Amino acid sequence: AVRCGGALAHGAPRPQVAGAELVLQWVARRGAASSMPTPSSDRILAWARRALGPPLERSEEQNLARSFWQNDWKRSTACVGRPRSSALETFRAAVASRAPLRSTLLYSGYCGVLTSAFSFLNARSHHHHRGHHGVVGNDDDFLWASANLAMEHVCNSHYLMQGATGFLASGLFLMLSLRLNRSYARWWEGGQLYGDLLSASRNLMLTSQLSITDKAVAAEVSMLAYAYVRCVEFHLRQAEDGRYVEVLRCLLSEPQLEALLASPQRPLWLAQHLTSTMSRAYDKNHVKNVRLLVSIMADIAALVKTTQHLHRLQSLPEPWSYQRHMHFTTQVWLSILPLALLPSLHVATPVLATAIGFVVYKLDDISLELVNPFGLDRSDLGICLSGDALQQETLALVEAYVRQCDSAGIEDGGKVREEVWETWGGKPPND
């Protein structure tokens, strides 16, 4: 500042005076100068390895799910053109969920009771004939005659019952197919959005290394970009506080960690912290120009936007009236189905009706499982595996960046040595 003031006082040429005025304006900006020395490359690498090197701890449930996802991926890539699983594995997968099995067991009991009553009445009607069209004199005979008349009505209305069940089956399976397609669309959209989140995180890492002249700040932004993806993973799976501390203990101070844990939307708090980090870097003249700062902020905005879409997929339920109506239609159709099958199948009715009921209950269970694809079920997305891969990529990226800066003539603070510019024919124009 004294040197620039001297240039203004002694009548220096106009370009030098203009440059001196810009320097004076920069020094006058709040927080423009940093009193902390730039960390060495060895310290930055040690920091990155401490923050990104150790793998995260997992519970037994998480390890089982991760092992299944990894084996399933290996089978899918190795069994191209061949069946991915045997008949026994397919059967185990079909009966893995208990909810449709319980519903099917209850429905099988219902079909068995109807079949037993129908068979008993049919056998009794062949051995005991009542005169005068069932007009009898005591209550027991009246009850048996009423039951026989109901059985005869079911047999005589066989085709009517089949038509009613066929009409209900058309509407039911139409609703089931629409629900299953919509659930699969949500599952697929969740995978696409999480891929967009990973891409935005990698873009933020690369853009920060291009735009920020301080190696320590660029490495910090890269590691915070990875930590943001982990926070989104924990937020979607409603993980405990210890998981956040495990990832961010080397990147945030204790007051910052407490503020993060107190925030209702933890990924949004980390995005705000990224924004504050970029603001301080720009105030300290660690960003090359404002256009690169805008590019970095666009990457942060992409992270926030993708996170909001993922949160919408997780928290938005199905329409309540649609669920109730579909469940009611399912129960009505399954209740009438044995009555339509009894005159033709007799004692074989529970077998076929139970198989049909299991298919219906299983389709409903699959739809419920695919609605939220971010859990630990076998059909959910293995987002933790993507996070592990991103962790290794971030560590390799930061190490390569720091080493390239050392070997390419980049001094501490991001300045290029003069001999490097001479190799390329001089410095570029300052825009």
C-alpha positions as CSV (number, residue, x, y, z in Angstrom):
1,A,0.0,0.0,0.0
2,V,2.9,2.4,0.7
3,R,4.5,1.5,-2.6
4,C,1.3,2.1,-4.5
5,G,0.7,5.4,-2.7
6,G,4.2,6.5,-3.6
7,A,3.5,5.7,-7.3
8,L,0.4,7.9,-7.1
9,A,2.3,10.8,-5.4
10,H,5.3,10.9,-7.8
11,G,3.3,11.2,-11.0
12,A,3.8,7.6,-12.4
13,P,2.5,6.8,-15.9
14,R,-1.3,6.3,-16.2
15,P,-1.3,2.5,-16.5
16,Q,0.8,2.1,-13.4
17,V,-1.4,4.6,-11.5
18,A,-4.5,2.6,-12.5
19,G,-2.9,-0.6,-11.3
20,A,-2.0,1.1,-8.1
21,E,-5.6,2.3,-7.6
22,L,-6.9,-1.3,-8.1
23,V,-4.4,-2.7,-5.5
24,L,-5.5,0.0,-3.0
25,Q,-9.1,-1.0,-3.6
26,W,-8.3,-4.7,-3.1
27,V,-6.4,-4.0,0.2
28,A,-9.3,-2.0,1.5
29,R,-11.7,-4.9,1.0
30,R,-12.7,-6.6,4.2
31,G,-10.8,-9.9,4.8
32,A,-8.9,-9.7,1.6
33,A,-5.5,-10.6,3.1
34,S,-4.8,-13.9,4.9
35,S,-2.5,-13.9,7.9
36,M,-2.3,-17.7,7.9
37,P,0.5,-19.3,5.9
38,T,-0.4,-21.7,3.1
39,P,-0.1,-25.3,4.3
40,S,2.6,-27.4,2.6
41,S,1.8,-30.1,0.2
42,D,2.7,-32.8,2.7
43,R,0.3,-31.4,5.3
44,I,-2.5,-31.2,2.7
45,L,-1.9,-34.8,1.6
46,A,-1.8,-36.0,5.3
47,W,-5.1,-34.1,5.9
48,A,-6.8,-35.7,2.9
49,R,-5.7,-39.2,3.8
50,R,-6.9,-38.7,7.4
51,A,-10.3,-37.5,6.1
52,L,-10.8,-39.9,3.2
53,G,-8.5,-42.8,3.9
54,P,-10.3,-45.0,6.5
55,P,-13.5,-46.8,5.3
56,L,-16.7,-46.1,7.2
57,E,-18.0,-48.4,9.8
58,R,-21.1,-50.4,9.0
59,S,-23.7,-52.3,11.0
60,E,-24.4,-56.0,10.4
61,E,-27.6,-55.1,8.4
62,Q,-25.7,-52.7,6.2
63,N,-22.9,-55.2,5.6
64,L,-25.5,-57.9,4.6
65,A,-27.2,-55.5,2.2
66,R,-23.9,-54.4,0.7
67,S,-22.7,-58.0,0.3
68,F,-25.9,-58.8,-1.6
69,W,-25.7,-55.8,-3.9
70,Q,-22.0,-56.5,-4.7
71,N,-22.7,-60.2,-5.5
72,D,-25.8,-59.3,-7.5
73,W,-23.8,-56.9,-9.5
74,K,-21.1,-59.5,-10.2
75,R,-23.7,-62.0,-11.3
76,S,-25.4,-59.5,-13.6
77,T,-22.1,-58.7,-15.3
78,A,-20.9,-62.2,-15.5
79,C,-24.1,-63.9,-16.6
80,V,-24.7,-62.1,-19.9
81,G,-27.0,-64.2,-22.0
82,R,-27.5,-66.8,-19.2
83,P,-29.9,-67.1,-16.3
84,R,-28.7,-65.0,-13.3
85,S,-30.1,-67.4,-10.6
86,S,-31.3,-70.9,-10.2
87,A,-34.9,-72.0,-9.5
88,L,-34.1,-72.4,-5.8
89,E,-32.7,-68.8,-5.6
90,T,-35.8,-67.5,-7.4
91,F,-38.1,-69.3,-4.9
92,R,-36.1,-67.9,-2.0
93,A,-36.4,-64.4,-3.4
94,A,-40.1,-64.8,-3.8
95,V,-40.7,-65.8,-0.2
96,A,-38.1,-63.5,1.3
97,S,-40.7,-60.9,2.3
98,R,-43.0,-62.0,5.2
99,A,-45.9,-59.5,4.6
100,P,-47.3,-61.2,1.4
101,L,-46.8,-64.7,3.1
102,R,-48.9,-63.7,6.1
103,S,-51.7,-62.3,3.9
104,T,-51.6,-65.4,1.7
105,L,-51.8,-67.7,4.7
106,L,-54.9,-66.0,5.9
107,Y,-56.4,-66.1,2.5
108,S,-55.6,-69.8,2.2
109,G,-57.5,-70.4,5.4
110,Y,-60.5,-68.5,4.1
111,C,-60.5,-70.5,0.9
112,G,-60.2,-73.8,2.9
113,V,-63.2,-72.9,5.1
114,L,-65.4,-72.1,2.0
115,T,-64.3,-75.3,0.2
116,S,-64.9,-77.4,3.3
117,A,-68.4,-76.0,3.8
118,F,-69.2,-76.4,0.1
119,S,-68.1,-80.0,0.1
120,F,-70.0,-80.8,3.3
121,L,-73.2,-79.3,2.0
122,N,-72.8,-81.0,-1.4
123,A,-72.3,-84.4,0.3
124,R,-75.2,-83.9,2.7
125,S,-77.6,-82.9,-0.1
126,H,-77.0,-86.2,-1.9
127,H,-77.9,-88.3,1.2
128,H,-80.7,-86.3,2.7
129,H,-83.6,-85.1,0.6
130,R,-86.3,-82.8,2.0
131,G,-89.7,-82.9,0.7
132,H,-92.0,-80.0,-0.4
133,H,-89.0,-77.9,-1.7
134,G,-87.2,-77.6,1.6
135,V,-90.2,-76.7,3.8
136,V,-89.5,-78.2,7.2
137,G,-90.6,-77.8,10.7
138,N,-87.7,-77.2,12.9
139,D,-84.9,-74.6,13.0
140,D,-82.0,-77.0,12.3
141,D,-83.7,-78.3,9.1
142,F,-84.4,-74.7,8.1
143,L,-80.7,-73.7,8.5
144,W,-79.6,-76.7,6.5
145,A,-82.2,-76.0,3.8
146,S,-81.0,-72.4,3.6
147,A,-77.4,-73.4,3.3
148,N,-78.4,-75.9,0.5
149,L,-80.3,-73.2,-1.3
150,A,-77.3,-70.9,-1.1
151,M,-75.0,-73.6,-2.5
152,E,-77.4,-74.4,-5.3
153,H,-77.6,-70.7,-6.1
154,V,-73.8,-70.5,-6.3
155,C,-73.7,-73.5,-8.6
156,N,-76.5,-72.2,-10.8
157,S,-75.0,-68.7,-11.0
158,H,-71.6,-70.1,-11.9
159,Y,-71.2,-68.1,-15.1
160,L,-72.5,-64.9,-13.5
161,M,-69.9,-65.3,-10.8
162,Q,-67.1,-65.8,-13.4
163,G,-68.2,-62.7,-15.2
164,A,-68.2,-60.6,-12.0
165,T,-64.8,-61.8,-11.0
166,G,-63.5,-61.2,-14.6
167,F,-64.7,-57.7,-14.5
168,L,-63.2,-56.9,-11.1
169,A,-60.0,-58.7,-12.2
170,S,-59.6,-56.3,-15.2
171,G,-59.9,-53.2,-13.0
172,L,-57.7,-54.7,-10.3
173,F,-54.8,-55.8,-12.4
174,L,-55.0,-52.5,-14.4
175,M,-54.5,-50.6,-11.1
176,L,-51.8,-53.0,-10.0
177,S,-49.9,-52.6,-13.2
178,L,-50.2,-48.8,-13.1
179,R,-49.0,-48.8,-9.5
180,L,-46.1,-51.2,-10.3
181,N,-45.0,-49.1,-13.3
182,R,-45.1,-45.9,-11.3
183,S,-43.1,-47.5,-8.5
184,Y,-40.5,-48.8,-10.9
185,A,-40.4,-45.3,-12.5
186,R,-39.7,-43.8,-9.0
187,W,-36.9,-46.4,-8.5
188,W,-35.4,-45.6,-11.8
189,E,-35.6,-41.9,-11.3
190,G,-34.0,-42.3,-7.9
191,G,-31.0,-44.0,-9.6
192,Q,-30.8,-41.3,-12.2
193,L,-31.0,-38.5,-9.7
194,Y,-28.3,-40.0,-7.5
195,G,-26.1,-40.4,-10.6
196,D,-26.7,-36.7,-11.2
197,L,-25.7,-35.9,-7.6
198,L,-22.4,-37.8,-8.1
199,S,-21.7,-36.0,-11.4
200,A,-22.3,-32.6,-9.8
201,S,-20.0,-33.5,-7.0
202,R,-17.2,-34.5,-9.3
203,N,-17.8,-31.4,-11.4
204,L,-17.4,-29.3,-8.3
205,M,-14.1,-31.0,-7.4
206,L,-12.6,-30.4,-10.9
207,T,-13.9,-26.8,-11.2
208,S,-12.6,-25.9,-7.8
209,Q,-9.1,-27.3,-8.7
210,L,-9.3,-25.2,-11.9
211,S,-10.6,-22.0,-10.3
212,I,-9.0,-21.8,-6.8
213,T,-5.3,-20.7,-6.6
214,D,-4.8,-22.0,-3.1
215,K,-4.1,-25.8,-2.9
216,A,-5.5,-26.2,0.6
217,V,-8.7,-24.4,-0.2
218,A,-9.1,-26.4,-3.4
219,A,-8.5,-29.7,-1.5
220,E,-11.0,-28.6,1.2
221,V,-13.7,-27.9,-1.4
222,S,-13.1,-31.2,-3.1
223,M,-13.4,-33.1,0.2
224,L,-16.5,-31.1,1.2
225,A,-18.1,-32.1,-2.2
226,Y,-17.6,-35.7,-1.3
227,A,-18.9,-35.1,2.2
228,Y,-22.0,-33.6,0.8
229,V,-22.8,-36.8,-1.1
230,R,-22.3,-38.7,2.1
231,C,-24.6,-36.4,4.0
232,V,-27.3,-36.8,1.4
233,E,-26.9,-40.6,1.7
234,F,-27.3,-40.4,5.5
235,H,-30.2,-38.0,5.2
236,L,-32.1,-40.3,2.8
237,R,-31.5,-43.3,5.1
238,Q,-32.2,-41.3,8.3
239,A,-28.9,-42.4,9.8
240,E,-27.8,-41.6,13.3
241,D,-25.7,-38.5,14.2
242,G,-22.5,-40.6,14.6
243,R,-22.4,-41.3,10.9
244,Y,-22.2,-37.5,10.2
245,V,-19.5,-37.0,12.8
246,E,-17.5,-39.9,11.3
247,V,-17.4,-38.3,7.9
248,L,-17.0,-34.6,8.8
249,R,-14.8,-34.7,11.9
250,C,-11.7,-33.8,9.9
251,L,-13.4,-31.2,7.8
252,L,-15.5,-29.2,10.3
253,S,-14.7,-27.8,13.8
254,E,-16.7,-28.8,16.8
255,P,-19.0,-25.8,16.8
256,Q,-19.7,-26.4,13.1
257,L,-20.4,-30.0,13.7
258,E,-22.9,-29.0,16.4
259,A,-24.6,-26.6,14.1
260,L,-24.8,-29.2,11.4
261,L,-26.4,-31.8,13.7
262,A,-28.8,-29.2,15.0
263,S,-30.0,-28.3,11.5
264,P,-33.2,-29.9,10.2
265,Q,-31.8,-30.1,6.7
266,R,-28.2,-31.2,7.1
267,P,-27.2,-31.3,3.4
268,L,-28.5,-27.8,3.0
269,W,-26.4,-26.6,5.9
270,L,-23.3,-28.2,4.3
271,A,-24.2,-26.5,1.0
272,Q,-24.3,-23.2,2.9
273,H,-20.9,-24.0,4.4
274,L,-19.5,-24.6,0.9
275,T,-20.9,-21.3,-0.2
276,S,-19.2,-19.5,2.8
277,T,-15.9,-21.2,2.0
278,M,-16.1,-20.0,-1.6
279,S,-17.0,-16.5,-0.4
280,R,-13.9,-16.4,1.9
281,A,-11.7,-17.7,-0.8
282,Y,-12.9,-15.0,-3.2
283,D,-12.4,-12.3,-0.6
284,K,-8.8,-13.6,-0.1
285,N,-8.1,-13.4,-3.8
286,H,-7.9,-17.2,-4.1
287,V,-10.3,-17.5,-7.0
288,K,-8.9,-16.6,-10.4
289,N,-11.9,-14.6,-11.7
290,V,-15.5,-14.0,-11.0
291,R,-16.7,-16.2,-13.9
292,L,-15.1,-19.3,-12.4
293,L,-16.7,-18.4,-9.1
294,V,-20.1,-18.3,-10.8
295,S,-19.3,-21.7,-12.3
296,I,-18.5,-23.2,-8.9
297,M,-21.8,-21.7,-7.5
298,A,-23.7,-23.3,-10.4
299,D,-22.3,-26.7,-9.3
300,I,-23.3,-26.1,-5.7
301,A,-26.8,-25.1,-6.9
302,A,-27.0,-28.4,-9.0
303,L,-26.2,-30.3,-5.8
304,V,-29.0,-28.6,-3.9
305,K,-31.5,-29.0,-6.7
306,T,-30.7,-32.7,-7.1
307,T,-31.0,-33.2,-3.3
308,Q,-34.4,-31.6,-3.3
309,H,-35.6,-34.0,-6.0
310,L,-34.2,-37.0,-4.0
311,H,-36.0,-35.8,-0.9
312,R,-39.2,-35.5,-2.8
313,L,-38.9,-39.1,-4.0
314,Q,-38.3,-40.3,-0.4
315,S,-41.0,-38.2,1.4
316,L,-43.8,-38.0,-1.2
317,P,-46.4,-40.8,-0.5
318,E,-48.9,-42.3,-2.8
319,P,-52.4,-40.8,-2.9
320,W,-54.3,-42.0,0.0
321,S,-57.6,-42.6,-1.8
322,Y,-55.8,-44.6,-4.5
323,Q,-54.3,-46.9,-2.0
324,R,-57.5,-47.4,-0.1
325,H,-59.6,-48.1,-3.2
326,M,-57.0,-50.5,-4.6
327,H,-56.8,-52.5,-1.4
328,F,-60.6,-52.6,-1.1
329,T,-60.9,-53.8,-4.7
330,T,-58.3,-56.4,-4.0
331,Q,-60.1,-57.8,-1.0
332,V,-63.5,-57.9,-2.7
333,W,-62.1,-59.7,-5.8
334,L,-60.2,-62.3,-3.7
335,S,-63.3,-62.9,-1.6
336,I,-65.5,-63.7,-4.6
337,L,-62.8,-65.7,-6.5
338,P,-63.3,-69.0,-4.5
339,L,-67.0,-68.8,-5.1
340,A,-66.4,-68.6,-8.8
341,L,-63.9,-71.5,-8.8
342,L,-65.8,-73.9,-6.4
343,P,-68.4,-75.4,-8.9
344,S,-65.6,-76.3,-11.3
345,L,-62.6,-77.2,-9.1
346,H,-64.3,-78.4,-5.9
347,V,-61.5,-79.4,-3.5
348,A,-58.8,-78.0,-5.7
349,T,-60.1,-74.5,-5.2
350,P,-57.8,-73.5,-2.3
351,V,-54.7,-74.5,-4.3
352,L,-55.4,-72.3,-7.3
353,A,-57.0,-69.5,-5.3
354,T,-54.0,-69.4,-2.9
355,A,-51.5,-69.2,-5.8
356,I,-53.5,-66.3,-7.4
357,G,-53.7,-64.5,-4.0
358,F,-50.0,-64.8,-3.5
359,V,-49.3,-63.2,-6.9
360,V,-51.6,-60.3,-6.1
361,Y,-50.2,-59.7,-2.6
362,K,-46.6,-60.0,-3.9
363,L,-47.2,-57.5,-6.6
364,D,-48.6,-55.1,-4.0
365,D,-45.5,-55.8,-1.8
366,I,-43.1,-55.1,-4.7
367,S,-44.8,-51.8,-5.4
368,L,-44.5,-50.7,-1.8
369,E,-40.8,-51.8,-1.8
370,L,-39.9,-49.8,-4.9
371,V,-41.7,-46.6,-3.8
372,N,-38.7,-45.7,-1.5
373,P,-35.5,-46.9,-3.2
374,F,-33.0,-45.6,-0.7
375,G,-33.4,-48.1,2.1
376,L,-31.5,-51.4,2.8
377,D,-33.9,-53.8,1.1
378,R,-32.5,-56.0,-1.6
379,S,-34.4,-54.1,-4.2
380,D,-33.1,-50.8,-3.1
381,L,-30.3,-48.8,-4.6
382,G,-26.8,-49.4,-3.4
383,I,-26.0,-45.7,-2.9
384,C,-23.5,-46.5,-0.1
385,L,-21.4,-48.5,-2.7
386,S,-21.4,-45.4,-4.9
387,G,-20.3,-43.3,-1.9
388,D,-17.4,-45.7,-1.2
389,A,-16.2,-45.4,-4.8
390,L,-16.5,-41.6,-4.7
391,Q,-14.4,-41.6,-1.5
392,Q,-11.6,-43.4,-3.2
393,E,-11.9,-41.3,-6.3
394,T,-11.8,-38.1,-4.2
395,L,-8.6,-39.2,-2.3
396,A,-6.9,-40.1,-5.6
397,L,-8.0,-36.8,-7.2
398,V,-6.7,-34.6,-4.3
399,E,-3.4,-36.5,-4.2
400,A,-3.0,-36.1,-8.0
401,Y,-3.9,-32.5,-7.9
402,V,-1.4,-31.6,-5.2
403,R,1.4,-33.5,-6.9
404,Q,0.6,-32.0,-10.2
405,C,0.8,-28.5,-8.7
406,D,4.2,-29.3,-7.3
407,S,5.5,-30.8,-10.5
408,A,3.9,-28.2,-12.8
409,G,5.6,-25.1,-11.3
410,I,2.7,-24.0,-9.0
411,E,3.9,-22.2,-5.9
412,D,2.1,-22.1,-2.6
413,G,-0.8,-19.8,-3.2
414,G,-1.5,-21.0,-6.7
415,K,1.0,-18.7,-8.5
416,V,2.8,-20.0,-11.5
417,R,6.6,-19.5,-11.6
418,E,8.0,-17.2,-14.2
419,E,10.0,-19.9,-16.0
420,V,6.8,-21.8,-16.6
421,W,5.2,-18.8,-18.3
422,E,8.4,-18.3,-20.4
423,T,8.0,-21.9,-21.6
424,W,4.5,-21.0,-22.9
425,G,5.5,-17.7,-24.5
426,G,4.6,-15.3,-21.7
427,K,1.8,-14.6,-19.3
428,P,-1.9,-14.7,-20.6
429,P,-3.8,-11.4,-20.6
430,N,-5.6,-10.6,-17.4
431,D,-9.4,-10.4,-18.0
